[in-house]
């Protein structure tokens, strides 16, 4: 027989966690056809000598719902070996929605997820109203990678309630309608239902996004309605209940009881924080408690510190401070010129050394500087130095040093400000927990604030190669089979005959994230952070070579995954 594609002489690490082995992989009609020694002809052949061949990575937490319309690659996830993503997390989707009411979904997304409304207006060609129609629209779009999506609570609320969704509880008829819409969406292929109750999610005018206005009764009713379909997952950006053990316990009992009564698997993200270093532990106890009670909850965890990326090209802690805000309103070229003025520079340092003004900051917006936790980013590998330590060595004020380093690199110097996961021992413990999934890149959101689309390559570079905390086989299983199993993608996540041919070919000695850069390629010309990867030779999606050395082949073989 003849194959469409043969990957020759690679070390196959198949996603099962078992040791790798040398083999060829024959692909036909988008499927893995055979594994072994292949001598038959093929239309295309890839030499994988000296490389690992693994399943494509699966990211269970992204926000590409708008981006999918203008970015046919799925960047920046696609550059990091990701071949399938789950979008629509935290209640944020753009369906159901009438085109005339698009401002409602834009209002939910703009500040909470740092997605430009101008980009959405310019980049989205509206051709749906209901969620099933939305999925059909996505089916028709050119796609480089595969997508699954939740129906989001905020969009569903504004669809049913209009402007009242941002201020009022739902009445009985409205609640009944939302339950019907959720069931319809899941039966049409939505991977589940998502919501947000976190104070980090606000509108541009500092009001709660629509889902946060709902009471628990509303959430409970919708999840139980999803449960009636016998399919679907419930994802929640959780409530802020502080550190009070009683409040935490009450919240956990609600989550546990809902998982048990609905029969719907439940998932949420969890981070550690230096302000409450052990707060994450009772949440992980909840995973086992729920399992013993007959329910299923799994945690989504990150692989590194959650970092706000700072630069003059993106954001700085001082952007809204006196003197600074006038400077930062100017084009970058003018900022650079003015930063060379000794008098202005001294004033900027003086202001930045004072008390921070009271500004409502949410999510990963730049915080007032804590110099004991502010790092200079010159490389994505190895240890990075604290700004304050370098400032002491040079006898400079830390802010003055920030300015100096930025000027030396044409204002392109990056700094990072950890917002969570400061304790890496805690991160490793969470990653190794049997009821957690290493995911949560937030790719598609916070596009000028963070760069976590490289989560997967960071795992392989940092935790496998540098720290030796996981074997390569263990790590690949965490990034492939584990998320595929939890999100029901049973046709992906392993290298097995008959499964979809989503594969990556990479060098285990060099794979890792490259330095990010700021680009202005959104439909409105707005900025975002872009980051590719080192060491990935090929990405293959549904049997077609999609990327080679970070360059697009022209293939658009990605598909919409409909939950089953």
C-alpha positions in Angstrom: 0.0 0.0 0.0 1.0 3.7 -0.3 0.9 6.1 2.6 0.1 9.8 2.6 3.0 10.4 5.1 5.6 8.3 6.8 7.6 9.6 9.8 10.9 7.6 9.7 13.4 6.5 12.3 12.2 8.5 15.2 12.0 7.6 18.9 8.3 7.1 19.5 7.1 8.2 22.9 3.5 7.3 22.6 1.8 9.2 25.4 1.1 6.1 27.6 4.0 6.8 29.9 5.9 3.7 28.8 9.5 3.9 27.5 10.1 5.2 24.0 11.0 2.9 21.1 12.4 3.3 17.6 9.8 3.0 14.9 8.3 4.5 11.7 4.7 5.8 11.7 2.6 5.4 8.5 -0.3 7.9 8.1 -3.2 7.6 5.7 -6.5 9.6 5.5 -5.6 11.6 8.6 -5.1 8.5 10.7 -2.2 6.6 12.2 -2.3 3.5 9.9 0.7 1.5 11.1 3.6 1.7 13.5 6.8 -0.3 13.0 9.3 -0.7 10.2 7.7 0.7 7.1 9.1 0.0 3.6 6.1 1.0 1.5 6.1 4.2 -0.5 4.6 7.5 0.7 3.7 10.8 -0.9 5.7 12.5 1.8 8.4 11.3 4.1 9.9 12.9 7.2 13.3 12.0 8.6 12.9 11.9 12.4 16.4 10.5 13.1 17.7 11.9 16.4 14.2 13.2 17.3 11.3 12.2 19.5 7.9 11.6 17.9 5.0 12.2 20.3 1.3 12.9 20.2 0.4 16.5 19.7 -0.1 18.3 23.0 -3.6 19.2 24.2 -4.3 22.5 26.1 -7.5 22.3 28.1 -7.7 26.0 29.0 -7.6 28.7 26.3 -9.6 31.7 25.2 -9.3 31.5 21.4 -13.1 32.0 20.8 -12.5 35.3 18.9 -8.9 34.7 17.7 -10.0 31.7 15.7 -11.7 34.0 13.2 -8.5 35.9 12.2 -5.7 33.6 13.2 -5.8 30.4 11.2 -2.7 29.0 12.8 -3.8 29.0 16.5 -0.8 31.0 17.7 1.0 31.1 19.9 -0.1 27.6 21.1 0.6 26.0 17.8 4.4 26.9 18.0 4.7 24.9 21.2 3.5 21.5 20.0 -0.1 22.1 20.8 -2.4 20.5 18.2 -5.8 20.6 20.1 -7.2 23.3 22.4 -10.3 23.8 24.6 -11.7 27.3 24.4 -14.7 29.0 26.0 -13.3 28.7 29.5 -14.5 30.9 32.5 -17.9 31.6 30.9 -16.4 33.6 28.1 -17.7 32.7 24.6 -19.2 34.7 21.8 -22.2 32.5 21.3 -25.1 32.4 21.7 -25.4 36.0 20.6 -27.1 38.0 17.9 -24.8 40.2 15.8 -26.8 43.3 16.9 -25.9 42.4 20.6 -22.2 41.7 20.0 -21.3 44.5 22.3 -22.5 42.4 25.2 -19.9 39.6 24.6 -17.3 42.2 23.8 -18.0 43.8 27.2 -17.5 40.5 29.0 -14.3 39.8 27.2 -12.5 43.2 26.8 -11.0 43.7 30.2 -11.5 40.3 31.9 -9.5 38.6 29.1 -7.6 41.6 27.6 -9.1 41.1 24.2 -9.4 44.3 22.1 -13.0 45.1 21.1 -11.6 46.8 18.0 -9.9 43.5 17.0 -13.1 41.6 17.6 -15.1 44.1 15.5 -12.6 44.0 12.7 -11.8 40.4 12.7 -15.1 38.5 13.3 -17.4 37.8 10.5 -20.7 37.2 12.3 -22.9 34.4 10.8 -24.6 32.8 13.8 -27.0 33.3 16.7 -27.3 30.0 18.5 -24.4 27.9 19.8 -25.1 25.1 17.3 -24.9 27.7 14.6 -21.6 28.9 16.0 -20.1 25.5 15.9 -21.2 25.1 12.3 -19.5 28.5 11.5 -16.3 27.2 13.1 -16.5 24.1 11.1 -16.3 26.2 7.9 -13.3 28.3 9.0 -9.8 27.4 7.9 -8.0 26.0 10.9 -4.5 24.8 11.5 -5.2 23.0 14.8 -8.2 21.4 16.4 -10.7 23.2 18.7 -13.2 22.2 21.3 -15.4 24.7 23.1 -17.6 25.3 26.1 -20.8 27.3 26.0 -20.1 30.2 28.3 -22.4 31.5 31.1 -21.8 35.2 30.4 -22.8 35.0 26.8 -25.8 32.8 27.6 -27.0 35.3 30.2 -26.7 38.3 28.0 -28.4 36.4 25.1 -31.4 35.6 27.4 -31.5 38.8 29.6 -29.9 41.6 27.6 -28.4 44.4 29.6 -30.1 43.2 32.8 -27.6 40.3 32.8 -25.0 42.6 34.2 -27.1 43.7 37.2 -30.0 41.3 38.0 -30.8 37.8 39.0 -32.6 35.7 36.4 -36.3 35.0 36.8 -37.8 31.5 36.5 -38.5 31.8 32.8 -35.0 33.1 32.0 -33.4 30.4 34.1 -35.5 27.8 32.3 -34.4 29.2 28.9 -30.7 29.1 29.9 -31.1 25.5 30.9 -32.6 24.7 27.6 -29.8 26.6 25.7 -27.1 24.8 27.7 -28.6 21.4 26.9 -29.0 22.3 23.2 -25.4 23.4 23.0 -23.9 20.3 24.7 -26.1 18.0 22.5 -24.8 19.9 19.4 -21.2 19.3 20.5 -20.2 21.9 23.1 -17.7 20.2 25.4 -19.5 21.5 28.4 -20.6 24.6 30.3 -18.3 27.2 31.9 -18.8 30.0 34.3 -16.8 32.6 36.3 -17.4 33.8 39.8 -14.0 35.4 40.4 -13.6 39.1 41.2 -10.8 39.1 38.7 -13.3 39.1 35.9 -14.8 42.6 35.4 -16.1 44.8 32.6 -14.2 47.9 31.4 -16.3 50.0 33.7 -15.3 47.9 36.8 -18.6 46.0 37.0 -18.9 42.2 37.3 -19.1 40.2 34.1 -22.5 38.8 33.5 -21.9 35.3 35.0 -20.8 36.8 38.3 -24.3 38.3 38.9 -25.9 34.9 38.9 -26.6 33.2 42.2 -25.5 29.7 43.0 -29.0 28.4 42.3 -28.7 29.5 38.7 -25.3 27.8 38.3 -26.7 24.6 40.0 -29.7 24.5 37.7 -27.7 24.8 34.5 -25.1 22.2 35.5 -27.9 19.8 36.4 -29.5 20.4 33.0 -26.2 19.6 31.3 -26.1 16.4 33.4 -29.4 15.3 31.9 -27.7 15.0 28.6 -25.3 12.4 29.9 -22.3 14.4 28.5 -20.3 17.5 29.1 -17.9 19.0 31.6 -18.4 21.9 34.0 -15.6 24.4 34.2 -15.6 27.2 36.8 -13.4 30.2 37.6 -14.1 29.9 41.3 -15.4 32.2 44.0 -13.1 34.3 46.1 -13.9 33.1 49.6 -10.7 34.3 51.3 -8.9 32.4 53.9 -11.8 31.8 56.4 -11.9 28.0 56.9 -15.7 28.0 57.3 -16.3 29.9 54.0 -13.8 27.7 52.2 -15.6 24.6 53.6 -19.0 25.9 52.6 -17.8 26.6 49.0 -16.2 23.2 48.7 -19.3 21.4 49.9 -21.3 23.2 47.1 -18.8 22.1 44.5 -18.7 18.6 45.8 -22.4 18.2 46.1 -23.0 19.7 42.6 -20.5 17.2 41.1 -22.2 14.3 42.8 -25.8 15.3 42.1 -25.3 16.3 38.5 -22.9 13.5 37.5 -21.0 16.2 35.4 -17.2 16.2 35.7 -16.0 19.5 37.2 -12.8 21.3 36.7 -11.1 24.5 37.9 -7.7 26.1 37.9 -5.5 26.3 41.0 -2.4 28.3 41.8 -0.2 28.8 44.9 0.4 32.3 46.1 3.0 33.7 48.6 0.2 35.7 50.3 -1.6 32.5 51.3 1.0 29.8 50.7 -1.1 26.8 51.9 -4.5 27.9 50.6 -4.3 25.5 47.6 -4.0 22.4 49.8 -7.7 22.1 51.0 -8.7 22.5 47.3 -6.7 19.4 46.5 -8.2 17.6 49.4 -11.6 18.4 47.8 -10.6 16.3 44.7 -10.2 13.1 46.8 -13.2 13.9 49.0 -15.5 14.3 45.9 -14.2 11.1 44.4 -15.1 9.2 47.6 -18.5 10.8 47.5 -19.2 9.6 43.9 -18.3 12.7 41.9 -15.4 13.8 39.7 -13.4 17.0 40.1 -10.0 17.5 38.6 -7.7 20.5 38.9 -5.9 22.4 36.2 -2.4 23.5 37.2 0.3 25.6 35.6 4.0 24.6 35.2 5.6 27.8 36.3 5.1 31.1 38.0 2.2 33.1 36.5 4.1 36.1 35.2 3.0 39.5 34.1 5.4 40.4 31.3 6.5 44.0 31.7 8.2 46.3 29.1 7.8 49.7 27.7 6.2 48.1 24.6 3.5 46.4 26.7 2.8 47.6 30.3 4.7 48.8 33.4 3.6 49.1 37.0 3.7 52.9 36.8 1.6 53.4 33.7 -1.3 55.1 35.6 0.9 57.1 38.0 1.5 60.8 37.8 4.2 61.9 35.3 4.4 58.4 34.0 1.0 58.4 32.5 1.8 61.4 30.4 5.0 59.8 29.2 3.3 56.4 28.5 0.6 58.1 26.4 3.2 59.1 23.8 4.4 57.0 20.9 7.4 54.8 21.8 9.8 56.8 19.7 9.0 59.9 21.7 9.1 58.0 25.0 12.6 56.9 24.2 13.7 60.4 23.4 12.2 61.8 26.6 13.7 59.0 28.8 17.2 60.4 27.8 16.3 63.7 29.5 18.1 63.5 32.9 15.6 65.8 34.7 12.5 63.9 33.5 14.2 60.6 34.2 15.0 61.7 37.8 11.3 62.8 38.2 10.1 59.4 36.9 12.4 57.6 39.4 11.2 59.8 42.2 7.5 59.2 41.5 8.0 55.4 41.1 9.8 55.3 44.4 6.8 56.7 46.2 3.5 55.2 47.3 1.3 53.6 44.6 -1.9 55.4 43.9 -5.1 53.5 44.6 -6.1 51.9 41.3 -8.4 49.0 40.8 -6.3 46.3 39.2 -7.6 42.9 38.1 -6.2 39.7 36.6 -2.7 40.0 35.4 -2.6 43.7 35.0 0.7 45.1 36.2 0.9 45.5 40.0 2.8 48.1 42.0 6.4 47.0 42.0 7.7 44.5 44.6 11.4 44.6 43.9 12.0 41.4 45.7 9.9 39.7 43.1 10.7 41.5 39.9 13.1 39.8 37.5 15.1 40.8 34.4 14.3 38.5 31.5 17.2 38.0 29.2 16.7 34.3 28.5 13.9 31.8 28.8 16.4 29.2 30.3 18.1 28.9 33.6 17.8 31.3 36.6 16.8 34.9 36.1 18.2 37.7 38.3 16.2 40.0 40.5 16.2 43.6 39.4 17.0 44.8 42.9 20.2 42.6 43.1 21.6 43.9 39.9 20.7 47.5 40.9 22.6 47.0 44.2 25.7 45.7 42.3 25.6 48.8 40.0 24.8 51.3 42.8 21.5 52.3 41.0 17.9 52.8 41.9 15.9 49.8 40.6 13.6 52.0 38.5 16.6 53.9 37.1 18.1 50.5 36.2 14.8 49.5 34.5 14.9 52.6 32.3 18.6 52.1 31.6 18.2 48.4 30.5 15.2 49.3 28.4 17.0 52.1 26.6 19.9 49.7 25.9 17.5 47.4 24.1 15.5 50.0 22.2 12.7 49.6 24.8 12.4 45.9 24.1 13.8 44.7 27.4 11.4 42.4 29.3 10.9 42.1 33.1 8.6 39.7 34.8 6.4 40.2 37.8 5.1 36.9 39.3 1.5 37.0 40.3 1.1 33.4 41.6 3.0 30.1 41.9 6.0 31.8 43.4 6.9 28.6 45.3 8.1 26.2 42.7 8.0 23.3 45.2 4.3 23.8 45.5 4.0 23.9 41.7 5.8 20.6 41.3 3.6 19.0 44.0 0.5 20.2 42.2 1.8 18.9 38.9 2.4 15.5 40.3 -1.0 15.2 42.0 -3.0 12.3 40.4 -6.1 14.4 40.0 -4.5 17.4 38.3 -3.9 18.2 34.6 -0.9 20.3 33.5 -2.6 22.9 31.3 -4.1 26.4 31.7 -2.1 28.5 29.2 -4.9 31.1 28.8 -3.8 31.3 25.2 -5.8 33.8 23.3 -6.4 36.0 26.3 -4.2 38.5 28.2 -2.4 38.7 24.9 -0.3 41.8 25.9 0.0 40.9 29.5 1.3 37.3 29.8 2.9 34.7 27.6 1.8 31.3 28.9 1.1 29.7 25.5 4.6 28.2 25.9 3.5 26.1 29.0 4.1 22.8 27.2 7.6 23.5 26.0 8.5 25.0 29.4 7.6 21.6 31.0 10.0 19.8 28.7 12.8 22.4 29.0 12.5 23.2 32.7 11.0 20.2 34.5 12.4 17.4 32.3 15.7 18.6 31.0 16.9 21.2 33.6 15.3 19.9 36.9 14.9 16.2 35.9 11.7 16.2 38.0 9.9 14.1 35.3 11.0 11.6 32.8 10.3 12.6 29.2 7.8 9.8 29.0 5.9 11.0 32.1 5.9 14.6 30.9 4.5 13.7 27.5 1.8 11.7 29.1 0.9 14.7 31.2 0.6 16.9 28.1 -1.2 14.3 25.8 -3.1 11.3 27.2 -4.1 12.9 30.5 -5.9 16.0 29.0 -7.3 13.9 26.2 -8.8 11.5 28.7 -10.3 14.3 30.9 -11.8 16.2 28.0 -13.1 13.0 26.3 -10.8 13.3 23.2 -10.5 9.6 22.8 -9.4 9.8 19.2 -6.2 11.7 20.2 -3.6 11.9 22.9 -1.7 8.7 22.1 0.2 7.1 19.2 -2.0 4.1 18.3 -3.1 2.7 15.1 -6.6 4.0 14.2 -6.3 7.3 16.1 -6.0 10.7 14.5 -2.6 11.6 13.4 -1.7 14.6 15.5 2.0 14.4 16.1 5.0 16.5 16.8 8.7 15.8 16.0 11.1 17.4 18.3 14.7 17.4 19.6 14.5 16.7 23.4 17.9 18.4 23.9 16.8 21.8 22.6 13.0 22.0 22.9 11.9 25.0 24.8 10.3 28.5 24.5 12.2 31.2 22.6 12.2 34.8 23.8 8.9 36.6 23.3 8.5 39.7 21.2 5.8 42.3 20.8 4.0 42.4 17.5 1.1 44.5 16.2 -0.8 41.9 14.1 -4.3 41.9 15.5 -7.0 42.9 13.0 -7.1 46.4 14.5 -3.3 46.7 14.6 -3.4 46.2 18.4 -0.4 44.7 20.1 0.2 41.2 21.5 3.0 39.1 22.7 4.3 36.4 20.3 6.6 33.5 21.2 7.7 30.6 19.1 9.7 27.5 20.3 13.1 26.0 19.8 13.6 22.4 18.9 10.3 21.5 17.3 11.0 20.2 13.8 7.5 19.4 12.6 3.9 19.6 13.8 1.4 17.3 12.1 -2.3 17.8 12.4 -4.8 15.2 11.2 -2.1 13.6 9.1 -0.8 16.8 7.4 2.4 18.6 8.1 1.3 21.9 9.5 4.5 23.6 10.8 8.1 23.0 10.0 10.6 25.0 12.1 7.8 27.3 13.1 6.9 28.0 9.5 3.4 27.3 8.2 3.2 24.7 5.4 -0.1 26.1 4.1 -2.1 23.1 5.6 -5.4 23.9 7.2 -6.4 20.4 8.4 -7.6 21.4 11.9 -11.1 20.3 13.0 -13.8 21.2 15.5 -14.0 18.6 18.1 -17.6 18.0 19.2 -18.0 16.5 22.6 -19.6 13.1 22.9 
